[in-house]
Amino acid sequence: MSTVYQATDLNLKRDVAIKIIHPHLTDNPEFLQRFEQEAASVARLRHAHITKVFDFNQEKGVYYMVMEYIAGETLAEKLRELNKTKSRLPYPEIIRMMATICDAVDYAHQTRLIHRDIKPANILIDLLGEPILMDFGVAKMIGGSTHTSTGAAMGTVAYMSPELVQGRGIDHRTDIYSLGIVLYELLSGAPPFTGDSTYEIMHSHVNRQIPLADNLDAATPPGLLDIVKKALAKNPDDRFQSAAEMANALRQLQRIYAQDDASAARHLSRMAGLFQAADVAYASGDYAACLARLAELQRRDADYQPEQTAVLRHQALTAIQQMAEQHIANGRFDQAEIYAKLMREYTPNPESANAIIQAIESGKQRQERMAHLDDLYEEALTKLRDSDYNGALQLWNDLQTAAGDIEYIDRLQVVRRAWDGISNERYKKAQTALAEGRPDEALALWRTIQADNPGFPDRENLEEQVAIFAVQQKRQRQILLAIGGVAAIVLVSAILIFAFRGQNEEPVTTPDVLAVIVPTDTAVPTPSATPLPTATATTAPTATATAVPTDTPTATATFTPTPLPTNEAASPFPEYLATVTEPSSIYAAPSSSATELALVRIDDPIVILARSSSGTWLYVRNASGVTGYIFGERVLWDGDRNSLPVHNTTTTTTTTSASAGPLELDLWALPGTIKCNTSGSGWTQQIYMNARGGNGRYIYKWNDQQIAGPTNSSTTYTVTSGGSVIIGTGSVTSADGQTLTRQLFIPRPNCGE
């Protein structure tokens, strides 16, 4: 009909029993209506030996009843234990227990409520040995209907009265019959009627006499037998007419058999029951109930098995302490506090309980600090997403200050990402400064990046570009100095010539322009000798200055830079002078897989003749006169590539994949990934490898051992040290045949040595 569960009332902080009505009964509206009415009547019962009903309700079609939870065992369980040893309760104990149950049944009858299912399984023996009547699940109001809508009788067949079996009208005296069955079972160990079928048992209730002589001990007091006979009369009129009448008959016997030895036996039985209940609670993991039973045992009889009681109490307290420590370790401090309070209540040694409570307080404080640190970390991530890298670093510094002795892990690499963001901004400024002709500023920014973020990659070879810029400036200064030197020589020569002529000839007038210096790559033709007009002197002392015609050409200064070697045949392309920025190869076709014709070094001059159709390769001639293709990003030239003519050469080299440019490799150690071995001697760290260029498909190696690929993305790899620094070589090979190698140095961390 129902299933009972133990539960906890979260509002009132108490244990309760919840009875769930079986779904097949809740499908019957008539049953639900009657059960709700009768449940309301049961809820009004208030008796010391009847379980209290707190609530009756339904949730999503599941009907349930919330009742008082009482620790203990049922009378049925107690009888099974007695039967195992073929023993019975003392007669005084049986009489006392049955008289108490009769009182509870009479109280229910006074409220016009019939139990209809009195049996040992519905009588609970609490920890003090007191009987409690429970489970009014099939109770009915006096005068109400006896059957369900299907005509089936309610109750347990072994304890049914004859009138209930026959389906006749019943009243409160049906419970008197059931009380008689329970009394009979306490005396004999089993109900009077058993059988292989329900029908056989029901037939016996109606037609057979009670087998007193067969099953009851011959020493059973006659007065007790008389009570059994009267309670089990077939005719309700021949029974006790009330449960109170039956209780009075039992108490008359109780006064007769109330002897000191019986009282002592009852006391020992109760103490044994308490200890047994404590032991069962410990075995089931209910350590709080175990300690409560032991405390009750100590209060009632401190001399009862003191050694066994002390051992069981110590075991329960140890288990509770372990549970508290486990909850503390898992951060469940509210649960840990429950066990700490139990320890403080029951332990004879308060120091251990105080230590647990102190650990809980420390754990709570640490948990609060961690929550604050998590908030700061989330704010730092927000700053990072908003590109406020300095703000992210400031929040991380604030977090480290607030962390104190807490080692907070930068699990999402806020610091590295912030420094990378700052370095990216500085790198862009450095590129701008270099493009605008401020190499010193660009180099200073790069040096700052290296100091703050040593692993940041120089993606565009900024340092080499600055060096190339410096070489170009130096060459320009040399050219200017050369031009100036030639001009000075011409000027001095002209002055000397005129001075020499002045000593041997008549003075001539000084021309307005002495010499013209024309820096050009083309020889300037010298004009033919032309007489100058004669200037006539007006005074005798001064000779007439006359320009003397001569066949010697007029002195003209010219400067012609040394040209690069040219092919014997005239080039069909325009020629532009440029500089190589990185060691490079000149290929027969615009592909790194084509035949290599020559090599050029940094600062080697080349002549740009044309470009490839894609614009990524330049058709050039080197100082040795070799013409071919060089990758355009490795050439320094300020001209417009789009204005160059297109020149393509078909290559006969078979390639498996196209190249997107020279291969590049980023290689650095990932911050925050150091792990020290427990022994303290060795350690590991993750490294990051990211390739660019080539044809986009890469194989990564560490110390010549392949660790990833072929892949089109980056990779991470864990390197291991036995205790010293890590010096290794990372390399990447792209599918177009290019290979690049980088060395990495990782210092030894402090592993608590």
VORO-213297 format. One record per residue (C-alpha): x, y, z. Coordinates in steps of 0.5 Angstrom, whole numbers, plus 500, padded with zeros to 3 digits. Each point is the difference from the previous one (the first is absolute). Layout:
# VORO-213297
XYZ...
# end
This chain:
# VORO-213297
500500500506505501507501501503503506507504499504504506501507498502507503495506501505506497496505503499497507507497500497493502499493498494498497497493497496501493495495498499500492493497498501495495498503493495494499496502506500508498497498493493499504497507501495496506506498503504507500494503503499495506507500501501508500494500505503494505507503499497507503497496506507496501503507500496502506503495504504502506502494504507498503500493497497502493505503495498507498498502493502507498498500493496497494501503493501498493505502495499499492496494502504497505496500507504500506499500508506503504500497507504500506507496500501496506507496500499493502498493498493497498497495505500495494508501499501499508496494499504497495506501504497496506498495495507499498502498507493497502499505505494504503499507503499499508493500501500507504503503494494497495495502505503507501501501492493497498496505506504506497498498493493499502500507503502503493495496496494502505502508499499499493494497501498505504501505494495495496506497496501493499507497498499494496507498499503499507506495500507499503502504493496506502503500507506504501505499506504506501507501504496500507497493498493504500495497495497505495494499495501502493498500493492501500501500492493495500497504506492502499495504504495496504494500496504500493500495495504494501502498493504503494496501493502493498497497506507498503501500507505504503506498505505494501497493500503497506497505504493501497494499504495495498495506498505504496502493496492499499499507498495501505499507503506502505501504506506502505499492503504498493506503503499496507501494496506502497503502507498493502504497494506505502500497507500493498506501495504503506498494504501495495505503495495499494493502498494495502499499492504499495500496493502499493495505497496506502493496500503495505502505505493504499496494501504498506498507503493499499499492501506498505501500507506504503506494501502502507502493503504499493504506500500504507505498505497496506503505505496506497496503505493498500497507501504502493497494497493502502502507497502497493494496500495505501504505495499495495493498500497499493494504503501507501495500505504495504507504500502506504495506498506505500507500500500504507497493503505496497506505503497499507500493500507500498502505505496495505505495498506505500499501507500493502507499496503506502506497503507503501503495496496502494501507501508499500499495494496506496505505502506495497496499494499507499507502501502494495495503495503507501507497499498496494496506497507504500504494497495499494500508499508500500500494495495503495504507500495504505506502505495506503495495501505495503503506505493501502498493502507500504498506503493498503504493502505504504494504503496495502505495502508502500502493503497496494506497496504506501506498496496498493496506501507504500503496494493502496500507502507501498499496493494505499504506501506498496495499494497507501506503500502497494494502497501507502507500497498497494495506499505505502504497494495501495498507502493498503501503507492501501500492501507500504497505505494494501505495502504505504494502504499492501507499502500506505493497503503493501507500501504500506506503497498507498507502497498496494493503498503507501506498495494498495496506501507505499501496494493501498501508501507500496497496495494505499505506500504497495494499496498507500506502498500495494494503498503507501506498496495497494496506500507504499502495494493501497501507500507499497497496494495505499506505499504495496493500495500507500507501498502503506506497501503504506494500503500492500507500503498505505494495502505494500505504505494502504498493500507497502500505506494498503501493499506500505502493502495497495503497493495503495501497493500504494496495496498504494507503500497507501507503501503497494494502496501507503507501498499497493495505499504506503506497496496500493498507501507502501502496494495504496503507503507497498498498493497507499506504503504496495496501494500508502507500500501499508505494500502502507493500503498494497507496503498503507493497499503494498505500506494501505496494497506496501501502507493499502498494496506496498496495496496505496502498492503505495495498495502505495508500502499507502508500503502498493496506497503505505507497498498501492498507501506502504504497494496504495501506504508499500500499493496506499505504504506497496497502494499507502507500503503497493496506496502505505507498500500500492497507500505502505505498496498503493499506504507500503502498493497506497502505505507498499500500492497507501506502505505497495497504494500506504508500501502499493494504496497506501494501505493497497494502503497494505494497497493500504500492500507497501498493499494495499499494504495495497500493503497496495500493497501502493507504498498507498503503494505505500498507496505502495505506501497507499503506501498505506498507498506505502499504506504507499504503505499508502506501504507499498502497506495494499501495495494498496498494502499496494497493499505496495497495496503493500498493497500497508493498502497503505501496507493497502500495506496494499498494505499493497498494505503493498495497497498492501502496494495499495499495495503501493493500497496506501495499506492500497498502508501507504506499505499502507505499506498497506504496506499493503497500507501492502505495497496497494500496494499502492496495497498499493493500501495504505500494504505497506500493497503503493507499499504505504505504496504504505500503507500507503502502506497506505501507497502497493498505495495497494497503494492499500498499493493497500495496505496494499493500499498499507505506502503496506506498496505505496504499494507503502507500498506499505507503500502494496495501494496494502493501499494497503494500506501502507495500505497507500500501508507499500502506496500508503497504494496506501497500493493498498500492498493501496504504495505495498499496494498493501505494498499493501504494499497493499504495505500493498501498507495496503497502507495497504498506504500508499504504504497506504507503501506499505499495506500504507499496507498503507503496505500502508498497507493500502499504507497497505501493498506498504499493504505498505500493502498498507508497501502508499505498495497500493495504497496501493497506496496501494503504494496503494502499493497504494502500493498505495501500492502495496494496497496500507502492501505499506503495503503502507506497504504500506507498500499497494494496502493501497495502505494503495498500493499500495495506502498507498500503507505501506501494505503500508504495502503498508507500500503496506507502504503495506502506504504505495498505495497498494504502493497497494498501493494501497499499492494501495500497493494502495498496494503504495507498503502506504503498507501505506504499506500504507503499507497501506503501507495499506503501507499495506495502504499500508497494502501501507507498501
# end
